[in-house]
Amino acid sequence: MNLENALADVLKGLVDSMDKKTIDTHSDVYQVLRQIREKNPSYFTDMVQFLHNDLDTLAEHALDITDTKDTGIVPFIVNGLYKHFHTQRIEQIEGSMCCHDKSSFIESRTLKAIKQQENLSLYDDYQNVEQIEEDKERKAYWSPTSVKDTDEAIALFWNWYNVNDAKPVSNQ
C-alpha cells in the first residue's frame, strides 16, 4: 500500500466516524428525516430545505441583529455562503494562504458592522495581540488585501449572488 492510499483510507475512516458520531448524536432528528423520506421521497429535499430555512431563521434571531439596510446579508452569513464566497474569491486573488482566516475575519467584521450600523475597515494589525511584541503595526495575516471594508465585502457578495454582469455561456 502506498502513502496516498494509506492517507485516503485514514481520511475516509475519519469522515465515516464523524458521520456516525453526528447520526448518533442526533439520532432522533435522523429518524424523523428517514420517516419523511420514506413517506414522501419526491418531496424529501423540499422538506429538508424548509427545515434548514427554519433553523437559519432561528440562528438569525439568536444573533440579536436589528433590522438595518444590510440585514439581508445575515441569512447568507448564517448558512455559510457569505464566508464561502469570500474564501473562494480570496483564494483566487490573493492565493490560498490564510484565505479561510481572512474570510472568517470578513464574516465577523461584517456582523459587527451590521450591529453597529457602520462601515468597518478590514485592515487589521497586531496592536491588540499580546503575544506579538515587535512590528505590532504591520498588517495582520488575517487582514485581506483584495477588499478594503465591510461595505465593499457586502457589495462584492451581492454582485456575485445576483449574477450582476453575467454573460451567457457559449455552447462552443
N, C-alpha and C positions, 0 to 999 in steps of 0.2 A: 504494500500500500504506500503510495507516495504522499508527500506532505499536503498537497492540495486536497486529495481525497480525505485524508485524516481531518483536516480543518473543516471541510464540508460536513463530515459526519458529526464533529463536535458542535458546529453551529446548528445543524438540524436537530441534534439532541437538546440543545438549549432552547430552541424555538418550541419544540414539542413539549418540553417541560413547562415553559411559560404558558403555552396554550392550555395544558392540563391544569396548571395552577389557577388560571383565570376561570376555567369552566368549574373547577371545584369550589373556588371562592364565591362564584355567582351561580351556583347550581340551580337555584330557584328561578332566576331570570332565564337561564339556559333552557330549562324545561318548558317555560312559558313560550319562548321563541320556537322551540321544536313543535309544540302543540299548535301554534299559529301556522307554522309552515305545513304541518300535516293536514290541518283543516282547510286551508286555502292557499295552496302552493303558488297560484298565479298572482296573489296579492301580497306575498310574503315580503318582498323588498319594499313595497309601498308602506306596509305596516312598520317595518324597521325604520324607514325614513321618518314616519310620523313620530315614533318613539324617540328617535335621535333629535328631531326638532324640539320635542318636549324637554328633553334633557338639556339641549342648548339654551332654551328659554329659562329654565331653572338656573343654569350656570350664569347666564347674563344677569339675572336679577340678583344673584348672590354677590356679584361684583359691586352692587350699590352705585351704579353709574346713573346719574340723572340724564334726562333727555336733552341732548345738545345737538349741534349741527353735525357732529361726527359719530353719533351713537350708532349709526347704521353700519359701521365697520365692526362693532363689537361681536355680532354673531360669527363673523369670519375670523376674529381673534380666538373666540371660544372653540370653534371647530377645527382650528389649526391651519386653515387655508391661508390666512394672512402671513403667518410665520413661514409656511411652506413656500409661498410666493417669494418672500424676501430671501430665504435661504437659496432658492434656485437662481434668483437674479444676481445675488452677491457672488455665488459660486461662478457664474458665467462672466461677470465683470471684474471682480477682484481676485478670483481664484478660490479654491476650496478651503484654504487655510482659515480656520476660525469662522467660516460662514454661518455655522449654527449659532455660535456665541453672538455674532453680530445681529442675526435675525432675532434672537431672544432679547437682545438689548433694544432693538427697534420695537418689538412687541411690548415690552414692559414700559418703555418710554412713551409709546403711543397711548397705552391705558392711562398712564399718569397725565398725559396731555389732555386727554378727553375728560378726566376727572377734574382737572384744574381749569379746563376750558381755555387753554392757551397753546400756542405752537412752541415746542421744545426742541432745542438743538440736539442733534445726535452725535455731537462731538463730546468726547469724554477723555479725561486724563487720569492720572494716578493720585491726585491730590487727596482723595478720601480713602486711599488704600494704605493701611498702616504697615503692611509687610514690605512695601516699596519705600526705600529710603533715599534713593538718588533719582534724578531725572523725573521727578513727580509730575512735571508739566508736559511731558511727552504724551502724544496721543495713545490712548489705551487700545490694546489689541482688539477689544470688542466693539470699538467705535468704527462704523463703516465709513468708507471714503466716497462711495457712489451715491449717497443720499444725505442731504445736509440737515434736515429737520423732520419733525413728525408730520407737518402738513404735506411735505413732498412725499414722504413714505406712504401716506394715505392716498394721495393723488396717483402715485405710481400704481398702487394696488387697484384703484378704481379704473384706471385706464386699461389695465390688463384684464380685469374681471369683466368690464363692459365691452371688451373687444374693440376699443377705440382704435382707429386707424387700421382696421382689419382689411386685408386684401384677399381676394379669392385665391384659392389654391388651384394652380393649373393642373390639369389632368395629364400633362405630358411627362 
